Amino acid sequence: MTMKISSVINCLKAAMEKHGDLPLYTFDSDIKALDIAPCRDGTQRTTDGVPEKPNELVLEFVPCD
């Protein structure tokens, strides 16, 4: 089962309570930003310029330069 937003938040809150408000990294880089794309089945779609209601979020960890 795919994680939901609340599960990610709960994991991060638990880690922060245990270890403090530490920096985050991916395995291969520092994180510069987090882009969040609301999608419908993995694709951002619009109908007549109106975004479709998303059924998921796609997260992109933007690496530092």
N, C-alpha and C positions, 0 to 999 in steps of 0.2 A: 504494500500500500504506500502510495506517495505521501510525503509529509505535508501537513497543512501549516499555514502561517502560524497558528497558535502553538504548534509543536516546536517550530523553529524558535519562536520567541521564548517559550518555556525552557528549551535547552540553553539558549544564550543567557537567560536570566539566572538559571541554576549555576552556570559556569562563572558568571559575573559575581554572584554571591559567594562562591567558593574561592575564587582567585582574584577578584577585583576587576575593575574596568580596564582590561588589558587590550593592546592592539590585536587586530585579526590579520591573518595571512592565509593564502592558499598554499598548497604544497610547492608550487613553483614560482610564486611571486608575492610581493606586497600588494595590498588592496588599496587602490586609489579612490574608487567609488563603487557603488552598487547601482546598476541600472535595473529597473523593474518594468517588465513589459506585460501588461494585461493581454492575454491571448485567449483565443477560442480554439481548442485542440491544437495548440502549438503555433498558431499563426495569428498575427494581428490583422483583423479584417474590418472593413467598414462597408456600410451599405448607404449609398447616397450621402457620403461624407459623415455618417454617424457610426461611431465605433460599435461593433457588436458587443453584447454583454459577455464579459470574459467568464470562462469556466476554470481558468488556471492563471498563474503568474509564472513568467520565465525570468529567472534571475541571472544577471551577467555580472560577474566580479571583474571590474575593470582594473587591470594591473597598472602599477606605477611605471613611469617611463624609466 
